[in-house]
Amino acid sequence: MKEWEVQEEVAARQGITIRRRPPTGPALHYVGPFEFRLNNEGNTPRNILEEIIWHKDVEVSQWKAKKPLVVLKKALGSAPPARDFIGALRAAQQRTGLPGLIAEVKKASPSRGVLREDFNPVEIAKAYEKGGAACLSVLTDEKYFQGSFENLEAIRKAGVKCPLLCKEFIVEAWQLFYARTKGADAVLLIAGVLSDLDIKYMTKICKMLGLTALVEVHNEREMDRVLGIEGIELVGINNRDLETFTVDISNTRKLLDARRTEIIREKGIIVVGESGLFTPADIAYAQEAGVKAVLVGESLIKQPDPAKGITNLFGKDISV
């Protein structure tokens, strides 16, 4: 059995349904948006997240060939220093009494299409900072979200002081090094894609690089897996089902029952509410459920003035 097949078997035992690559070998044909073997259903992605992950696996292999890890390690010396992502969230919450805001710089999504035609990532980032965002999330996936690492780098170089989360689909540790060289202060790790061993390994590398790991879950099994891993500091509860892309904000409350809330309190974990947050009532609901921070994209990026959008979202000016 090949190494990746062993990894897939371990992942399946942990309830991970997203396959990291086509199970019966490389693609032979190009049809529509993805390459796959026409004569084998196993080589057809079962949902949008699996399609993204399969594409990312190929993409990262190509990137690594151009920039081997040894090159990235040298580049770390000239990377801007990592900033305190969790500290910024805590400070914002203490200052406002509301969840710290991670505002997302996102042009498009697979489920919603283009969210903002006049997309200037630096100007949007500055508006978010002006509006009171504690941190920013920057989409770097190009194929499905029309993002880029150039956007991340440009925002960092523009003097934006908010710590930056690299919103990428991480499948290999190489990507952590690459994100850090581009100015990221934090990265996203998706429990629905990564095994426990992957998460343990990658969080250790993140600590070594000075990166904060936001570990994202979207169901009870993933939540319990992540709470059982030592060293986790930041957990995101995604109200969007990663396979169907449907949204239900009650997912946050369901995952934060009394037992899990006690574990979170004992471990000092900050919980981030993600997806489906559009109104002050939504923010209040998430806060009452136990979140200390929220990650918001669509409801802000569509606003003509994103800074005013933040005020409308929270029902008050959180910039002062």
N, C-alpha and C positions, 0 to 999 in steps of 0.2 A: 504494500500500500504506500502511495506517495505521501510526502509530508503534508501537502495541502489537503489531501483526502483525510488524513488523520485529524487535522485541524477542523475540517467540516464535521467529522463524526463527533468530536468533542463539543463543538458548537451546538449540534443538534441535541445532544444530551442536556445542554443548558437551556434549551427552549428557543434557541436562535433559529429562526426560519429563513433568514436572508442568507443565500449562498454567496460566497465571496467571488466565485468565478464559475463559468459553465462547467457542469460536472463531467461531461464526456469529451473534454479536450477543446482545443482552439477552434474558432469559427472557420468555416469554409466559404460562406457566402455573405454578401452584403445585401440586406433587404431592409428597406425603410430606415429607421434611425439607428439600427443596431445590426451587428454581424452575428450570425448564428447558423448552426447546421439545420437546414430545412428538413432533413430526414429524422430529426430527433427532438421531441418536445422538451427534453431535458436541457437543451441549449437555448430555450426561449425564456427570457426573464419573466417571472411570475407576477411582478408588480413594479412600480416605478422606482422604488428604492433599490430593488435588486438590479434593475437595469443601470441605475446610476453607479452602483458599486462595481458591477462588471466592467463598465466603461472606465471607472477610476482605476481599477486594477491594471488595465492595459496602459492607461495614461501615465500612471506612476512608473511603470517599467520603462516607458520612453523617457520620462524626465530623469530617471536614475542613470540612464545611459549617457545623457548629456551632462549631468552634474552628479558624479559619484559622491558618496558620503564623505570621502576624504577632502573633496573640494568644499563641501558645505561646512565641515568642521573648521577649515581655515577661514571661511567667510564669517564665522561666528565672532571672530575677534573684532570685526568692524561693524557688527550689528549694534543698533541702539540698545541701551540697557533695558532689561525687562522691568515693567512697572507693576505695582501691587494691585492686581485685579480685584481680589477679594477685599482688600483694605478699602478700595474705592467704593465698593458696594456697601460695606458696613458703615462707612462715613456718611454716605448719602442717606441711608436708612435712619441713622441717628440724628442727622440734621433735619430731615423732613417728617419723620414718623411714618413714612410710607415706604413701600418696597423700593430698593435701589433699581434704577432703570438701566438696562442694557438695550440701547436703541440700535436697530439693525439697518445697515446700509445695503439695500437689496434692490436690484433693478427688476428682476423677474423671478417667477417660480414655475415649476412644471404644472401645478394645478391651476394657477391664476394667470399665467402668461405674463406679459410686460406690465409692471405695476406703475412705472413712472417713465414717461418718454424723455422728459428733459432731465436726464440723469447725470448729475455732476457729483461724484462721490465725495470730493473734498468739501464742496459747499454744503452738501447734506450733512456731513460729519460736523462741520463747524456750527450748523444750525442746531443739531442735536445737543452739542456741548453747550451752546448758548441757552438752550431750553431746559437744561438741568440734568441731562443724562450723566450717569455715573461712569458708564463704560459704553463702548460701541462694539457691535458685532459686524464684521465685514465678510460678505459672501465672496468666496474666491473661486467657486466652481464656475467654469466658463460655459460648458455645453448646456447645462440644464437651468442655470440661474443667471447667466450673462454677467458673471462676476469675474474677478481676476486678482492675482497677487499684486499686479501693478496698482490696483485700487488701494489695497492694504498699504503698500509701500508709500503711495502718494499721500495718503491720509497721515501716516506717521511723519513723513518729511514736511508736511504742511504746518506742523507745530501744534496739532491737536493734542491736548494733554490727557484726555480720557484714555485709559488702558484699552487695548484693542484685542478682541476675540477673533481669531481666524476661523471663520465658519466654513469648514471644509469637510469632506467625507474621508476621514482618516482610515486607511487600511494598512499602512506600513509606518514603522518608526521613522523612516527617511523623511516623511512629510513633516514630522515635528521639527527636525533640524531646519528644513526648508522654511517653514513658517517663522521660526525664530530669526533666520537671516533676513527675512522681509519685514521685521519689526513687530511681529505678534507678541502679545503679552499673555495670551491664553489660547487654548485650542479646544475644539469640540471632539469628544469621544462618544460614539453612539453604541450603547449597550446592546441594541438590537442587531448590531453588525459584529461587534467584537466579543470574544470569549473572555472569561474571567482572567485567564492567563495573559491575554493581550492587554487588558485594562491594567492589570498589575504592572506589567512590563512597561507600558507606555506612560503610566503615571510616574514611575520611577525616573524615566528619561525626562519627563516634563520637569520634575523637581531639579534634576541635574542641570537643565537648561534655563531654569528660572521661570518656566511657563506654568500657568495655572491650567488645570484640566477641568473642564466642565463636562461631567459625565451625564449623558442624557438617557432617560428611561421613558417608556410610554405605556408600560403595563405593570401589574403587581409582581410578576415573576422577575422582571428586570430590576425593579426597585429592590426586591429582597436580595438578589444577586449582588447588586452594587453596595448595599448597606453592609453586606458581609465581607467586603474587601477593605483591608486596612489602608489608611492614608488618604481616603477620599475626603475632599473638603468642600466640593461644590457639585450638587446634583440638580440637573434640570429635569422637570417633569413636562414632557411634551403632550399637550392636549390633542395633538394631531396624530392620528393613527398613521404610522409610517408606511403601512402597506396600502391602505385605502385612501389616505389623505383626508379623511373626514375628521371634523373637530368637535370635541365635547369638553367644555371647561370643567365639568364635574369630575373629570378624570383626576384632576389635582386633589380634590377632596377625598376621592376614593383611595388614592395611593397614600394619603397622609392620615391614616387611621391612628388610634392612640398608641398602639404598639410601635409602629414605625416612627411616630413623632418622638417617642421617648428615646429610641436609638439615635435619632438625628440630634436630639438635645445633648445626649451623653457624649456623642462624637464631635459636637461643635460644627456640624455640617450646615452650610447655607443651602436652602432649597430655592431654585429659580422656577417660576411659573412661565411656561412658554405656549404660545399659539392661542388664538381665539380671544384675545384681550383687546377690546375696542372702546370701552366706556369706563367712567369712574366706578360704576357698579361692578364691573368685571374685576377691576383692580382690588376693590374692597372684598369681593368674594375670594380672590386668590390670597389676599392677606389674612383673612379670617381662617382660611384653610391651613395657614402656617408658612406661606412662602415669605422670604425676606428680600427677594429680588424678582424682577420680571424681565423677560426678553420679548420685545415687541418690534415687529417689522412692518407688516402690511398696513396696519391702521395709522402708522406715522408716515411712511414713505409716500403715501398717496396724497398727503396734505400739501396744499400750495406752499405753506410755511411750516416746515417740520417742527420748529421751535414752538409755535402756537399749537401745533398738534399735540405736543407733550402736555401743555397746559390743559387742553381739552380732555385728554386721556385721563389725567389725574384729578381733574376738577378744580385745580388750583395751580398757581405758578410755583414750580418746585426749583426754579433757578436761583432763588434767594433764600 
